[in-house]
Amino acid sequence: MGVELKPETQAFVRELVAKGAYSSEQEAIEAALTIMRLDVEDAEAERQAIQEGLDSPFHAFDAQDTIRRGNHRWQARHRK
């Protein structure tokens, strides 16, 4: 596969190799693509988790009941 990079991207890759971050331009580009692949996979996993949450049964939230139960627990702990 042949790929053409913008001059500034080529310079960046060459700079990384010159600084010793990677042993070759090929290695630097493969590392960048690996990071991109992992980002895509993470985003897909997050989308799936969100969808699973949306698809799960809804449990109604009753604020007054939650406050009442919290007050009962507090009173039970602080009774003398």
mmCIF file of the N, C-alpha and C atoms, coordinates in Angstrom:
data_MODEL
# 
_entry.id   MODEL 
# 
loop_
_atom_site.group_PDB 
_atom_site.id 
_atom_site.type_symbol 
_atom_site.label_atom_id 
_atom_site.label_alt_id 
_atom_site.label_comp_id 
_atom_site.label_asym_id 
_atom_site.label_entity_id 
_atom_site.label_seq_id 
_atom_site.pdbx_PDB_ins_code 
_atom_site.Cartn_x 
_atom_site.Cartn_y 
_atom_site.Cartn_z 
_atom_site.occupancy 
_atom_site.B_iso_or_equiv 
_atom_site.pdbx_formal_charge 
_atom_site.auth_seq_id 
_atom_site.auth_comp_id 
_atom_site.auth_asym_id 
_atom_site.auth_atom_id 
_atom_site.pdbx_PDB_model_num 
ATOM 1   N N  . MET A 1 1  ? 0.857   -1.169 0.000  1.00 0.00 ? 1  MET A N  1 
ATOM 2   C CA . MET A 1 1  ? 0.000   0.000  0.000  1.00 0.00 ? 1  MET A CA 1 
ATOM 3   C C  . MET A 1 1  ? 0.906   1.234  0.000  1.00 0.00 ? 1  MET A C  1 
ATOM 4   N N  . GLY A 1 2  ? 0.660   2.103  -0.910 1.00 0.00 ? 2  GLY A N  1 
ATOM 5   C CA . GLY A 1 2  ? 1.411   3.353  -0.957 1.00 0.00 ? 2  GLY A CA 1 
ATOM 6   C C  . GLY A 1 2  ? 0.578   4.472  -0.366 1.00 0.00 ? 2  GLY A C  1 
ATOM 7   N N  . VAL A 1 3  ? 1.209   5.270  0.456  1.00 0.00 ? 3  VAL A N  1 
ATOM 8   C CA . VAL A 1 3  ? 0.498   6.367  1.109  1.00 0.00 ? 3  VAL A CA 1 
ATOM 9   C C  . VAL A 1 3  ? 1.331   7.634  0.962  1.00 0.00 ? 3  VAL A C  1 
ATOM 10  N N  . GLU A 1 4  ? 0.669   8.727  0.599  1.00 0.00 ? 4  GLU A N  1 
ATOM 11  C CA . GLU A 1 4  ? 1.363   10.010 0.531  1.00 0.00 ? 4  GLU A CA 1 
ATOM 12  C C  . GLU A 1 4  ? 0.999   10.829 1.747  1.00 0.00 ? 4  GLU A C  1 
ATOM 13  N N  . LEU A 1 5  ? 2.005   11.340 2.430  1.00 0.00 ? 5  LEU A N  1 
ATOM 14  C CA . LEU A 1 5  ? 1.778   12.165 3.614  1.00 0.00 ? 5  LEU A CA 1 
ATOM 15  C C  . LEU A 1 5  ? 2.067   13.616 3.283  1.00 0.00 ? 5  LEU A C  1 
ATOM 16  N N  . LYS A 1 6  ? 1.382   14.506 3.969  1.00 0.00 ? 6  LYS A N  1 
ATOM 17  C CA . LYS A 1 6  ? 1.663   15.934 3.818  1.00 0.00 ? 6  LYS A CA 1 
ATOM 18  C C  . LYS A 1 6  ? 3.097   16.193 4.263  1.00 0.00 ? 6  LYS A C  1 
ATOM 19  N N  . PRO A 1 7  ? 3.727   17.211 3.708  1.00 0.00 ? 7  PRO A N  1 
ATOM 20  C CA . PRO A 1 7  ? 5.118   17.507 4.074  1.00 0.00 ? 7  PRO A CA 1 
ATOM 21  C C  . PRO A 1 7  ? 5.318   17.700 5.581  1.00 0.00 ? 7  PRO A C  1 
ATOM 22  N N  . GLU A 1 8  ? 4.376   18.353 6.252  1.00 0.00 ? 8  GLU A N  1 
ATOM 23  C CA . GLU A 1 8  ? 4.534   18.574 7.691  1.00 0.00 ? 8  GLU A CA 1 
ATOM 24  C C  . GLU A 1 8  ? 4.417   17.260 8.473  1.00 0.00 ? 8  GLU A C  1 
ATOM 25  N N  . THR A 1 9  ? 3.590   16.338 7.969  1.00 0.00 ? 9  THR A N  1 
ATOM 26  C CA . THR A 1 9  ? 3.470   15.030 8.607  1.00 0.00 ? 9  THR A CA 1 
ATOM 27  C C  . THR A 1 9  ? 4.744   14.228 8.389  1.00 0.00 ? 9  THR A C  1 
ATOM 28  N N  . GLN A 1 10 ? 5.291   14.284 7.182  1.00 0.00 ? 10 GLN A N  1 
ATOM 29  C CA . GLN A 1 10 ? 6.561   13.611 6.902  1.00 0.00 ? 10 GLN A CA 1 
ATOM 30  C C  . GLN A 1 10 ? 7.662   14.140 7.819  1.00 0.00 ? 10 GLN A C  1 
ATOM 31  N N  . ALA A 1 11 ? 7.707   15.453 7.988  1.00 0.00 ? 11 ALA A N  1 
ATOM 32  C CA . ALA A 1 11 ? 8.727   16.054 8.852  1.00 0.00 ? 11 ALA A CA 1 
ATOM 33  C C  . ALA A 1 11 ? 8.556   15.591 10.294 1.00 0.00 ? 11 ALA A C  1 
ATOM 34  N N  . PHE A 1 12 ? 7.330   15.503 10.744 1.00 0.00 ? 12 PHE A N  1 
ATOM 35  C CA . PHE A 1 12 ? 7.066   15.051 12.110 1.00 0.00 ? 12 PHE A CA 1 
ATOM 36  C C  . PHE A 1 12 ? 7.531   13.614 12.313 1.00 0.00 ? 12 PHE A C  1 
ATOM 37  N N  . VAL A 1 13 ? 7.199   12.741 11.368 1.00 0.00 ? 13 VAL A N  1 
ATOM 38  C CA . VAL A 1 13 ? 7.608   11.337 11.454 1.00 0.00 ? 13 VAL A CA 1 
ATOM 39  C C  . VAL A 1 13 ? 9.128   11.244 11.443 1.00 0.00 ? 13 VAL A C  1 
ATOM 40  N N  . ARG A 1 14 ? 9.765   11.972 10.560 1.00 0.00 ? 14 ARG A N  1 
ATOM 41  C CA . ARG A 1 14 ? 11.235  11.944 10.496 1.00 0.00 ? 14 ARG A CA 1 
ATOM 42  C C  . ARG A 1 14 ? 11.855  12.465 11.793 1.00 0.00 ? 14 ARG A C  1 
ATOM 43  N N  . GLU A 1 15 ? 11.238  13.466 12.383 1.00 0.00 ? 15 GLU A N  1 
ATOM 44  C CA . GLU A 1 15 ? 11.731  14.020 13.654 1.00 0.00 ? 15 GLU A CA 1 
ATOM 45  C C  . GLU A 1 15 ? 11.633  12.964 14.766 1.00 0.00 ? 15 GLU A C  1 
ATOM 46  N N  . LEU A 1 16 ? 10.531  12.232 14.808 1.00 0.00 ? 16 LEU A N  1 
ATOM 47  C CA . LEU A 1 16 ? 10.382  11.178 15.802 1.00 0.00 ? 16 LEU A CA 1 
ATOM 48  C C  . LEU A 1 16 ? 11.472  10.120 15.661 1.00 0.00 ? 16 LEU A C  1 
ATOM 49  N N  . VAL A 1 17 ? 11.762  9.749  14.431 1.00 0.00 ? 17 VAL A N  1 
ATOM 50  C CA . VAL A 1 17 ? 12.808  8.755  14.176 1.00 0.00 ? 17 VAL A CA 1 
ATOM 51  C C  . VAL A 1 17 ? 14.175  9.330  14.548 1.00 0.00 ? 17 VAL A C  1 
ATOM 52  N N  . ALA A 1 18 ? 14.428  10.570 14.183 1.00 0.00 ? 18 ALA A N  1 
ATOM 53  C CA . ALA A 1 18 ? 15.715  11.203 14.486 1.00 0.00 ? 18 ALA A CA 1 
ATOM 54  C C  . ALA A 1 18 ? 15.943  11.319 15.989 1.00 0.00 ? 18 ALA A C  1 
ATOM 55  N N  . LYS A 1 19 ? 14.878  11.546 16.759 1.00 0.00 ? 19 LYS A N  1 
ATOM 56  C CA . LYS A 1 19 ? 14.991  11.652 18.213 1.00 0.00 ? 19 LYS A CA 1 
ATOM 57  C C  . LYS A 1 19 ? 15.103  10.282 18.881 1.00 0.00 ? 19 LYS A C  1 
ATOM 58  N N  . GLY A 1 20 ? 14.924  9.209  18.108 1.00 0.00 ? 20 GLY A N  1 
ATOM 59  C CA . GLY A 1 20 ? 15.052  7.873  18.655 1.00 0.00 ? 20 GLY A CA 1 
ATOM 60  C C  . GLY A 1 20 ? 13.771  7.294  19.232 1.00 0.00 ? 20 GLY A C  1 
ATOM 61  N N  . ALA A 1 21 ? 12.661  7.993  19.040 1.00 0.00 ? 21 ALA A N  1 
ATOM 62  C CA . ALA A 1 21 ? 11.391  7.490  19.553 1.00 0.00 ? 21 ALA A CA 1 
ATOM 63  C C  . ALA A 1 21 ? 10.978  6.214  18.815 1.00 0.00 ? 21 ALA A C  1 
ATOM 64  N N  . TYR A 1 22 ? 11.339  6.128  17.551 1.00 0.00 ? 22 TYR A N  1 
ATOM 65  C CA . TYR A 1 22 ? 11.052  4.958  16.727 1.00 0.00 ? 22 TYR A CA 1 
ATOM 66  C C  . TYR A 1 22 ? 12.285  4.644  15.907 1.00 0.00 ? 22 TYR A C  1 
ATOM 67  N N  . SER A 1 23 ? 12.423  3.364  15.542 1.00 0.00 ? 23 SER A N  1 
ATOM 68  C CA . SER A 1 23 ? 13.618  2.964  14.798 1.00 0.00 ? 23 SER A CA 1 
ATOM 69  C C  . SER A 1 23 ? 13.483  3.219  13.304 1.00 0.00 ? 23 SER A C  1 
ATOM 70  N N  . SER A 1 24 ? 12.251  3.436  12.838 1.00 0.00 ? 24 SER A N  1 
ATOM 71  C CA . SER A 1 24 ? 12.041  3.694  11.413 1.00 0.00 ? 24 SER A CA 1 
ATOM 72  C C  . SER A 1 24 ? 10.754  4.479  11.209 1.00 0.00 ? 24 SER A C  1 
ATOM 73  N N  . GLU A 1 25 ? 10.626  5.048  10.036 1.00 0.00 ? 25 GLU A N  1 
ATOM 74  C CA . GLU A 1 25 ? 9.399   5.755  9.688  1.00 0.00 ? 25 GLU A CA 1 
ATOM 75  C C  . GLU A 1 25 ? 8.222   4.780  9.676  1.00 0.00 ? 25 GLU A C  1 
ATOM 76  N N  . GLN A 1 26 ? 8.463   3.578  9.180  1.00 0.00 ? 26 GLN A N  1 
ATOM 77  C CA . GLN A 1 26 ? 7.430   2.537  9.146  1.00 0.00 ? 26 GLN A CA 1 
ATOM 78  C C  . GLN A 1 26 ? 6.917   2.254  10.553 1.00 0.00 ? 26 GLN A C  1 
ATOM 79  N N  . GLU A 1 27 ? 7.846   2.107  11.508 1.00 0.00 ? 27 GLU A N  1 
ATOM 80  C CA . GLU A 1 27 ? 7.448   1.815  12.892 1.00 0.00 ? 27 GLU A CA 1 
ATOM 81  C C  . GLU A 1 27 ? 6.627   2.964  13.481 1.00 0.00 ? 27 GLU A C  1 
ATOM 82  N N  . ALA A 1 28 ? 7.015   4.200  13.204 1.00 0.00 ? 28 ALA A N  1 
ATOM 83  C CA . ALA A 1 28 ? 6.284   5.359  13.720 1.00 0.00 ? 28 ALA A CA 1 
ATOM 84  C C  . ALA A 1 28 ? 4.862   5.396  13.175 1.00 0.00 ? 28 ALA A C  1 
ATOM 85  N N  . ILE A 1 29 ? 4.714   5.139  11.893 1.00 0.00 ? 29 ILE A N  1 
ATOM 86  C CA . ILE A 1 29 ? 3.380   5.172  11.278 1.00 0.00 ? 29 ILE A CA 1 
ATOM 87  C C  . ILE A 1 29 ? 2.538   4.011  11.777 1.00 0.00 ? 29 ILE A C  1 
ATOM 88  N N  . GLU A 1 30 ? 3.134   2.830  11.929 1.00 0.00 ? 30 GLU A N  1 
ATOM 89  C CA . GLU A 1 30 ? 2.386   1.688  12.462 1.00 0.00 ? 30 GLU A CA 1 
ATOM 90  C C  . GLU A 1 30 ? 1.925   1.959  13.896 1.00 0.00 ? 30 GLU A C  1 
ATOM 91  N N  . ALA A 1 31 ? 2.774   2.620  14.690 1.00 0.00 ? 31 ALA A N  1 
ATOM 92  C CA . ALA A 1 31 ? 2.378   2.956  16.061 1.00 0.00 ? 31 ALA A CA 1 
ATOM 93  C C  . ALA A 1 31 ? 1.200   3.920  16.053 1.00 0.00 ? 31 ALA A C  1 
ATOM 94  N N  . ALA A 1 32 ? 1.231   4.897  15.174 1.00 0.00 ? 32 ALA A N  1 
ATOM 95  C CA . ALA A 1 32 ? 0.131   5.859  15.084 1.00 0.00 ? 32 ALA A CA 1 
ATOM 96  C C  . ALA A 1 32 ? -1.169  5.160  14.685 1.00 0.00 ? 32 ALA A C  1 
ATOM 97  N N  . LEU A 1 33 ? -1.076  4.240  13.742 1.00 0.00 ? 33 LEU A N  1 
ATOM 98  C CA . LEU A 1 33 ? -2.271  3.518  13.311 1.00 0.00 ? 33 LEU A CA 1 
ATOM 99  C C  . LEU A 1 33 ? -2.775  2.580  14.394 1.00 0.00 ? 33 LEU A C  1 
ATOM 100 N N  . THR A 1 34 ? -1.889  2.017  15.182 1.00 0.00 ? 34 THR A N  1 
ATOM 101 C CA . THR A 1 34 ? -2.304  1.177  16.299 1.00 0.00 ? 34 THR A CA 1 
ATOM 102 C C  . THR A 1 34 ? -3.087  1.996  17.309 1.00 0.00 ? 34 THR A C  1 
ATOM 103 N N  . ILE A 1 35 ? -2.594  3.190  17.612 1.00 0.00 ? 35 ILE A N  1 
ATOM 104 C CA . ILE A 1 35 ? -3.297  4.078  18.540 1.00 0.00 ? 35 ILE A CA 1 
ATOM 105 C C  . ILE A 1 35 ? -4.670  4.439  17.974 1.00 0.00 ? 35 ILE A C  1 
ATOM 106 N N  . MET A 1 36 ? -4.735  4.727  16.698 1.00 0.00 ? 36 MET A N  1 
ATOM 107 C CA . MET A 1 36 ? -6.008  5.067  16.066 1.00 0.00 ? 36 MET A CA 1 
ATOM 108 C C  . MET A 1 36 ? -6.977  3.889  16.161 1.00 0.00 ? 36 MET A C  1 
ATOM 109 N N  . ARG A 1 37 ? -6.500  2.672  15.886 1.00 0.00 ? 37 ARG A N  1 
ATOM 110 C CA . ARG A 1 37 ? -7.352  1.483  15.957 1.00 0.00 ? 37 ARG A CA 1 
ATOM 111 C C  . ARG A 1 37 ? -7.889  1.290  17.372 1.00 0.00 ? 37 ARG A C  1 
ATOM 112 N N  . LEU A 1 38 ? -7.014  1.455  18.373 1.00 0.00 ? 38 LEU A N  1 
ATOM 113 C CA . LEU A 1 38 ? -7.442  1.296  19.763 1.00 0.00 ? 38 LEU A CA 1 
ATOM 114 C C  . LEU A 1 38 ? -8.477  2.352  20.145 1.00 0.00 ? 38 LEU A C  1 
ATOM 115 N N  . ASP A 1 39 ? -8.303  3.582  19.665 1.00 0.00 ? 39 ASP A N  1 
ATOM 116 C CA . ASP A 1 39 ? -9.289  4.641  19.921 1.00 0.00 ? 39 ASP A CA 1 
ATOM 117 C C  . ASP A 1 39 ? -10.648 4.276  19.327 1.00 0.00 ? 39 ASP A C  1 
ATOM 118 N N  . VAL A 1 40 ? -10.645 3.754  18.114 1.00 0.00 ? 40 VAL A N  1 
ATOM 119 C CA . VAL A 1 40 ? -11.895 3.362  17.455 1.00 0.00 ? 40 VAL A CA 1 
ATOM 120 C C  . VAL A 1 40 ? -12.554 2.228  18.234 1.00 0.00 ? 40 VAL A C  1 
ATOM 121 N N  . GLU A 1 41 ? -11.749 1.242  18.661 1.00 0.00 ? 41 GLU A N  1 
ATOM 122 C CA . GLU A 1 41 ? -12.304 0.123  19.432 1.00 0.00 ? 41 GLU A CA 1 
ATOM 123 C C  . GLU A 1 41 ? -12.866 0.599  20.772 1.00 0.00 ? 41 GLU A C  1 
ATOM 124 N N  . ASP A 1 42 ? -12.163 1.511  21.450 1.00 0.00 ? 42 ASP A N  1 
ATOM 125 C CA . ASP A 1 42 ? -12.661 2.054  22.717 1.00 0.00 ? 42 ASP A CA 1 
ATOM 126 C C  . ASP A 1 42 ? -13.969 2.804  22.519 1.00 0.00 ? 42 ASP A C  1 
ATOM 127 N N  . ALA A 1 43 ? -14.040 3.597  21.460 1.00 0.00 ? 43 ALA A N  1 
ATOM 128 C CA . ALA A 1 43 ? -15.261 4.358  21.186 1.00 0.00 ? 43 ALA A CA 1 
ATOM 129 C C  . ALA A 1 43 ? -16.427 3.411  20.913 1.00 0.00 ? 43 ALA A C  1 
ATOM 130 N N  . GLU A 1 44 ? -16.160 2.333  20.199 1.00 0.00 ? 44 GLU A N  1 
ATOM 131 C CA . GLU A 1 44 ? -17.225 1.358  19.908 1.00 0.00 ? 44 GLU A CA 1 
ATOM 132 C C  . GLU A 1 44 ? -17.681 0.674  21.194 1.00 0.00 ? 44 GLU A C  1 
ATOM 133 N N  . ALA A 1 45 ? -16.750 0.321  22.063 1.00 0.00 ? 45 ALA A N  1 
ATOM 134 C CA . ALA A 1 45 ? -17.114 -0.306 23.340 1.00 0.00 ? 45 ALA A CA 1 
ATOM 135 C C  . ALA A 1 45 ? -17.951 0.651  24.187 1.00 0.00 ? 45 ALA A C  1 
ATOM 136 N N  . GLU A 1 46 ? -17.610 1.932  24.175 1.00 0.00 ? 46 GLU A N  1 
ATOM 137 C CA . GLU A 1 46 ? -18.388 2.927  24.922 1.00 0.00 ? 46 GLU A CA 1 
ATOM 138 C C  . GLU A 1 46 ? -19.792 3.054  24.338 1.00 0.00 ? 46 GLU A C  1 
ATOM 139 N N  . ARG A 1 47 ? -19.886 3.073  23.013 1.00 0.00 ? 47 ARG A N  1 
ATOM 140 C CA . ARG A 1 47 ? -21.214 3.153  22.373 1.00 0.00 ? 47 ARG A CA 1 
ATOM 141 C C  . ARG A 1 47 ? -22.063 1.944  22.752 1.00 0.00 ? 47 ARG A C  1 
ATOM 142 N N  . GLN A 1 48 ? -21.445 0.761  22.765 1.00 0.00 ? 48 GLN A N  1 
ATOM 143 C CA . GLN A 1 48 ? -22.193 -0.447 23.120 1.00 0.00 ? 48 GLN A CA 1 
ATOM 144 C C  . GLN A 1 48 ? -22.657 -0.390 24.569 1.00 0.00 ? 48 GLN A C  1 
ATOM 145 N N  . ALA A 1 49 ? -21.785 0.083  25.475 1.00 0.00 ? 49 ALA A N  1 
ATOM 146 C CA . ALA A 1 49 ? -22.165 0.171  26.893 1.00 0.00 ? 49 ALA A CA 1 
ATOM 147 C C  . ALA A 1 49 ? -23.310 1.157  27.080 1.00 0.00 ? 49 ALA A C  1 
ATOM 148 N N  . ILE A 1 50 ? -23.259 2.273  26.381 1.00 0.00 ? 50 ILE A N  1 
ATOM 149 C CA . ILE A 1 50 ? -24.343 3.257  26.471 1.00 0.00 ? 50 ILE A CA 1 
ATOM 150 C C  . ILE A 1 50 ? -25.640 2.652  25.952 1.00 0.00 ? 50 ILE A C  1 
ATOM 151 N N  . GLN A 1 51 ? -25.557 1.951  24.826 1.00 0.00 ? 51 GLN A N  1 
ATOM 152 C CA . GLN A 1 51 ? -26.766 1.345  24.262 1.00 0.00 ? 51 GLN A CA 1 
ATOM 153 C C  . GLN A 1 51 ? -27.333 0.295  25.202 1.00 0.00 ? 51 GLN A C  1 
ATOM 154 N N  . GLU A 1 52 ? -26.467 -0.502 25.825 1.00 0.00 ? 52 GLU A N  1 
ATOM 155 C CA . GLU A 1 52 ? -26.947 -1.501 26.789 1.00 0.00 ? 52 GLU A CA 1 
ATOM 156 C C  . GLU A 1 52 ? -27.669 -0.824 27.949 1.00 0.00 ? 52 GLU A C  1 
ATOM 157 N N  . GLY A 1 53 ? -27.134 0.314  28.397 1.00 0.00 ? 53 GLY A N  1 
ATOM 158 C CA . GLY A 1 53 ? -27.800 1.052  29.463 1.00 0.00 ? 53 GLY A CA 1 
ATOM 159 C C  . GLY A 1 53 ? -29.151 1.584  29.018 1.00 0.00 ? 53 GLY A C  1 
ATOM 160 N N  . LEU A 1 54 ? -29.208 2.081  27.799 1.00 0.00 ? 54 LEU A N  1 
ATOM 161 C CA . LEU A 1 54 ? -30.474 2.595  27.276 1.00 0.00 ? 54 LEU A CA 1 
ATOM 162 C C  . LEU A 1 54 ? -31.494 1.482  27.075 1.00 0.00 ? 54 LEU A C  1 
ATOM 163 N N  . ASP A 1 55 ? -31.000 0.298  26.722 1.00 0.00 ? 55 ASP A N  1 
ATOM 164 C CA . ASP A 1 55 ? -31.902 -0.827 26.472 1.00 0.00 ? 55 ASP A CA 1 
ATOM 165 C C  . ASP A 1 55 ? -32.327 -1.549 27.748 1.00 0.00 ? 55 ASP A C  1 
ATOM 166 N N  . SER A 1 56 ? -31.676 -1.282 28.865 1.00 0.00 ? 56 SER A N  1 
ATOM 167 C CA . SER A 1 56 ? -32.005 -1.989 30.100 1.00 0.00 ? 56 SER A CA 1 
ATOM 168 C C  . SER A 1 56 ? -33.328 -1.472 30.662 1.00 0.00 ? 56 SER A C  1 
ATOM 169 N N  . PRO A 1 57 ? -33.975 -2.298 31.482 1.00 0.00 ? 57 PRO A N  1 
ATOM 170 C CA . PRO A 1 57 ? -35.256 -1.877 32.055 1.00 0.00 ? 57 PRO A CA 1 
ATOM 171 C C  . PRO A 1 57 ? -35.102 -0.589 32.872 1.00 0.00 ? 57 PRO A C  1 
ATOM 172 N N  . PHE A 1 58 ? -36.089 0.252  32.748 1.00 0.00 ? 58 PHE A N  1 
ATOM 173 C CA . PHE A 1 58 ? -36.067 1.518  33.473 1.00 0.00 ? 58 PHE A CA 1 
ATOM 174 C C  . PHE A 1 58 ? -36.570 1.310  34.893 1.00 0.00 ? 58 PHE A C  1 
ATOM 175 N N  . HIS A 1 59 ? -35.843 1.846  35.850 1.00 0.00 ? 59 HIS A N  1 
ATOM 176 C CA . HIS A 1 59 ? -36.262 1.797  37.245 1.00 0.00 ? 59 HIS A CA 1 
ATOM 177 C C  . HIS A 1 59 ? -36.588 3.226  37.675 1.00 0.00 ? 59 HIS A C  1 
ATOM 178 N N  . ALA A 1 60 ? -37.828 3.420  38.017 1.00 0.00 ? 60 ALA A N  1 
ATOM 179 C CA . ALA A 1 60 ? -38.270 4.753  38.401 1.00 0.00 ? 60 ALA A CA 1 
ATOM 180 C C  . ALA A 1 60 ? -37.522 5.229  39.640 1.00 0.00 ? 60 ALA A C  1 
ATOM 181 N N  . PHE A 1 61 ? -37.228 6.500  39.663 1.00 0.00 ? 61 PHE A N  1 
ATOM 182 C CA . PHE A 1 61 ? -36.533 7.111  40.781 1.00 0.00 ? 61 PHE A CA 1 
ATOM 183 C C  . PHE A 1 61 ? -37.517 8.006  41.522 1.00 0.00 ? 61 PHE A C  1 
ATOM 184 N N  . ASP A 1 62 ? -37.659 7.753  42.812 1.00 0.00 ? 62 ASP A N  1 
ATOM 185 C CA . ASP A 1 62 ? -38.550 8.539  43.647 1.00 0.00 ? 62 ASP A CA 1 
ATOM 186 C C  . ASP A 1 62 ? -37.688 9.298  44.651 1.00 0.00 ? 62 ASP A C  1 
ATOM 187 N N  . ALA A 1 63 ? -37.492 10.574 44.406 1.00 0.00 ? 63 ALA A N  1 
ATOM 188 C CA . ALA A 1 63 ? -36.616 11.376 45.266 1.00 0.00 ? 63 ALA A CA 1 
ATOM 189 C C  . ALA A 1 63 ? -37.120 11.428 46.705 1.00 0.00 ? 63 ALA A C  1 
ATOM 190 N N  . GLN A 1 64 ? -38.407 11.584 46.883 1.00 0.00 ? 64 GLN A N  1 
ATOM 191 C CA . GLN A 1 64 ? -38.950 11.669 48.237 1.00 0.00 ? 64 GLN A CA 1 
ATOM 192 C C  . GLN A 1 64 ? -38.712 10.374 49.002 1.00 0.00 ? 64 GLN A C  1 
ATOM 193 N N  . ASP A 1 65 ? -38.889 9.242  48.345 1.00 0.00 ? 65 ASP A N  1 
ATOM 194 C CA . ASP A 1 65 ? -38.651 7.956  48.994 1.00 0.00 ? 65 ASP A CA 1 
ATOM 195 C C  . ASP A 1 65 ? -37.164 7.806  49.349 1.00 0.00 ? 65 ASP A C  1 
ATOM 196 N N  . THR A 1 66 ? -36.291 8.234  48.473 1.00 0.00 ? 66 THR A N  1 
ATOM 197 C CA . THR A 1 66 ? -34.846 8.158  48.743 1.00 0.00 ? 66 THR A CA 1 
ATOM 198 C C  . THR A 1 66 ? -34.489 9.018  49.942 1.00 0.00 ? 66 THR A C  1 
ATOM 199 N N  . ILE A 1 67 ? -35.028 10.221 50.009 1.00 0.00 ? 67 ILE A N  1 
ATOM 200 C CA . ILE A 1 67 ? -34.765 11.115 51.153 1.00 0.00 ? 67 ILE A CA 1 
ATOM 201 C C  . ILE A 1 67 ? -35.319 10.497 52.440 1.00 0.00 ? 67 ILE A C  1 
ATOM 202 N N  . ARG A 1 68 ? -36.525 9.972  52.372 1.00 0.00 ? 68 ARG A N  1 
ATOM 203 C CA . ARG A 1 68 ? -37.148 9.350  53.539 1.00 0.00 ? 68 ARG A CA 1 
ATOM 204 C C  . ARG A 1 68 ? -36.296 8.186  54.055 1.00 0.00 ? 68 ARG A C  1 
ATOM 205 N N  . ARG A 1 69 ? -35.839 7.308  53.150 1.00 0.00 ? 69 ARG A N  1 
ATOM 206 C CA . ARG A 1 69 ? -35.002 6.177  53.573 1.00 0.00 ? 69 ARG A CA 1 
ATOM 207 C C  . ARG A 1 69 ? -33.669 6.654  54.142 1.00 0.00 ? 69 ARG A C  1 
ATOM 208 N N  . GLY A 1 70 ? -33.107 7.703  53.549 1.00 0.00 ? 70 GLY A N  1 
ATOM 209 C CA . GLY A 1 70 ? -31.854 8.267  54.069 1.00 0.00 ? 70 GLY A CA 1 
ATOM 210 C C  . GLY A 1 70 ? -32.044 8.844  55.464 1.00 0.00 ? 70 GLY A C  1 
ATOM 211 N N  . ASN A 1 71 ? -33.149 9.530  55.681 1.00 0.00 ? 71 ASN A N  1 
ATOM 212 C CA . ASN A 1 71 ? -33.447 10.086 57.011 1.00 0.00 ? 71 ASN A CA 1 
ATOM 213 C C  . ASN A 1 71 ? -33.615 8.978  58.051 1.00 0.00 ? 71 ASN A C  1 
ATOM 214 N N  . HIS A 1 72 ? -34.296 7.904  57.681 1.00 0.00 ? 72 HIS A N  1 
ATOM 215 C CA . HIS A 1 72 ? -34.466 6.781  58.606 1.00 0.00 ? 72 HIS A CA 1 
ATOM 216 C C  . HIS A 1 72 ? -33.115 6.179  58.977 1.00 0.00 ? 72 HIS A C  1 
ATOM 217 N N  . ARG A 1 73 ? -32.241 6.007  57.990 1.00 0.00 ? 73 ARG A N  1 
ATOM 218 C CA . ARG A 1 73 ? -30.911 5.447  58.274 1.00 0.00 ? 73 ARG A CA 1 
ATOM 219 C C  . ARG A 1 73 ? -30.122 6.391  59.178 1.00 0.00 ? 73 ARG A C  1 
ATOM 220 N N  . TRP A 1 74 ? -30.207 7.690  58.906 1.00 0.00 ? 74 TRP A N  1 
ATOM 221 C CA . TRP A 1 74 ? -29.473 8.665  59.718 1.00 0.00 ? 74 TRP A CA 1 
ATOM 222 C C  . TRP A 1 74 ? -29.985 8.634  61.158 1.00 0.00 ? 74 TRP A C  1 
ATOM 223 N N  . GLN A 1 75 ? -31.307 8.614  61.326 1.00 0.00 ? 75 GLN A N  1 
ATOM 224 C CA . GLN A 1 75 ? -31.887 8.596  62.659 1.00 0.00 ? 75 GLN A CA 1 
ATOM 225 C C  . GLN A 1 75 ? -31.508 7.318  63.412 1.00 0.00 ? 75 GLN A C  1 
ATOM 226 N N  . ALA A 1 76 ? -31.491 6.199  62.700 1.00 0.00 ? 76 ALA A N  1 
ATOM 227 C CA . ALA A 1 76 ? -31.124 4.940  63.353 1.00 0.00 ? 76 ALA A CA 1 
ATOM 228 C C  . ALA A 1 76 ? -29.677 4.963  63.852 1.00 0.00 ? 76 ALA A C  1 
ATOM 229 N N  . ARG A 1 77 ? -28.814 5.612  63.113 1.00 0.00 ? 77 ARG A N  1 
ATOM 230 C CA . ARG A 1 77 ? -27.406 5.678  63.525 1.00 0.00 ? 77 ARG A CA 1 
ATOM 231 C C  . ARG A 1 77 ? -27.159 6.683  64.643 1.00 0.00 ? 77 ARG A C  1 
ATOM 232 N N  . HIS A 1 78 ? -28.017 7.671  64.754 1.00 0.00 ? 78 HIS A N  1 
ATOM 233 C CA . HIS A 1 78 ? -27.781 8.749  65.706 1.00 0.00 ? 78 HIS A CA 1 
ATOM 234 C C  . HIS A 1 78 ? -28.722 8.715  66.920 1.00 0.00 ? 78 HIS A C  1 
ATOM 235 N N  . ARG A 1 79 ? -29.444 7.645  67.104 1.00 0.00 ? 79 ARG A N  1 
ATOM 236 C CA . ARG A 1 79 ? -30.319 7.511  68.285 1.00 0.00 ? 79 ARG A CA 1 
ATOM 237 C C  . ARG A 1 79 ? -29.465 7.245  69.509 1.00 0.00 ? 79 ARG A C  1 
ATOM 238 N N  . LYS A 1 80 ? -29.929 7.756  70.609 1.00 0.00 ? 80 LYS A N  1 
ATOM 239 C CA . LYS A 1 80 ? -29.202 7.537  71.868 1.00 0.00 ? 80 LYS A CA 1 
ATOM 240 C C  . LYS A 1 80 ? -30.036 6.735  72.808 1.00 0.00 ? 80 LYS A C  1 
# 
